[in-house]
């Protein structure tokens, strides 16, 4: 009697079909994209105008994760970080659809995000002392005045009239503030409109208790470039 049973399909042929499947290609692309964003670079959308004009609301930026994996942030770096607990405000709960859209947005780098991230400039590093202002109204770190030509919109300061010795005191003034180990003092380039590390210290008596710091563990990446919109792409960050 002739055996009419069909021979089994070789496993290699079945595996070939899986590899050629469009679904497999899509899954592989998402895995690669997720790994790149986890270890190398991650795109973000600027959430506010606190870094204007360096970064404007809605700008798409790329944060370098490698640099912060091998070295600590330096004074002047523009960094993305997870919003610390002490910086959080009450927000409306997200629905399932919004959460799902945010998951996709975090994965591909475009669209809504579930990651509550902020972007600011590092001014004080661990162990440093930050204050404002010098006689010319500049921020000082360890008694050295910073040349911050990226600041366009600062709080009012007039030497001899409205400064840190006048009454009332200039709202630009704060500190001195000692930055604790493992933490960073960050500020927005749009000083007159930035809820940053020193927002609760301006015009107040010198006290470190008023400052809000960013833990090193909350740092996500150093901003390397604007990638959208095109007319601002790859412009200077300092």
Secondary structure, DSSP 8 states (H G I E B T S, - for coil): ----------HHHHHHHHHH-HHHHHHHHHHHHHHHHHHTEEEEE--SSTTTTTS-TT-EEEEEHHHHHHS---TT-EEEEE--GGG--------HHHHHHHHHHHHHS-S--S--EEEEEEEE-TT-EEEE--TTS-EEETTEE---TT--S----BTTTBSSSSSS--TT-EEEEE--TTEEEEE-SSGGG---TTTTTTTS-S-GGG---EEGGGEEEEEEEEEESGGGTT----
